[in-house]
Amino acid sequence: MLEAINLSKKYSGHNALSNLKLTVGQGEVFCLLGANGAGKTTTINLFMNFIQPSSGHVKVNGLDASAQPQDTKKHLAYIPENLSLYGNLTGLENLQFFAGLGGEKPDKSSAENLLQSVGLQSDAVHKRVSQYSKGMRQKVGIAIAKAKQADNLLLDEPTSGLDPQASNDFAQLLQEMRQNNVAILMATHDLFRAKESGTHIGIMKAGKLIHSLDSDEITLTELEHLYLETMKSESHAEVNH
């Protein structure tokens, strides 16, 4: 449902992304690991059509994101590291507003149920978002994605800055969406969450996907070792499966 085909992005001669090939199917969670500047956020931005590729293609449900940007966005939900919500509006009002932009505005009762289904406490639903923790904001983001009924979810460092409980809650929500056949592509620094939540793990360096593997093929200790060795290596070899 999400596909990168020989995808590259250059900025003033610098290769931010080089010949990326990956596919994320229904019910799969593909976690991209890598240091800052590895190309993870560039990949997410290309799928969202925030930037245009220098070469290659992004496909969402078989549609080319560059050629059919509005059509592809109907099938996408996006949660960045710092979710931009309106602080002077309540969680319920934010949900109704942003879901409405996608043509799926829920009524008050449905919105309340959605927010509670993602673990937002009932007494927080009608509080202003300016009073929310980051974990609470991320739950509103998941509720917006669920309201939109998007087939695909893009996440850019969604657990950064979350405490362990909030991070665990977020991981459980991802598993629920995965069980509903949502395709999820997540950029993250969190090796533990990548191993626990991902069905597939990619390790990126200097714009290249160096390793791509199934998460059940590797232990957390082995993943940590492979990641650290990759970060130390000067080699920019093509992807290893």
Sequence and secondary structure as in RCSB ss.txt:
>XXXX:A:sequence
MLEAINLSKKYSGHNALSNLKLTVGQGEVFCLLGANGAGKTTTINLFMNFIQPSSGHVKVNGLDASAQPQDTKKH
LAYIPENLSLYGNLTGLENLQFFAGLGGEKPDKSSAENLLQSVGLQSDAVHKRVSQYSKGMRQKVGIAIAKAKQA
DNLLLDEPTSGLDPQASNDFAQLLQEMRQNNVAILMATHDLFRAKESGTHIGIMKAGKLIHSLDSDEITLTELEH
LYLETMKSESHAEVNH
>XXXX:A:secstr
 EEEEEEEEEETTEEEEEEEEEEE TT EEEEE  TTSSHHHHHHHHTTSS  SEEEEEETTEETTTSHHHHHTT
EEEE SS    TTSBHHHHHHHHHHHTT    HHHHHHHHHHTT  TTTTTSBGGG  HHHHHHHHHHHHHHHT 
SEEEEESTTTT  HHHHHHHHHHHHHHHHTT EEEEE S HHHHHHH SEEEEEETTEEEEEEEGGGS HHHHHH
HHHHHHH       B 
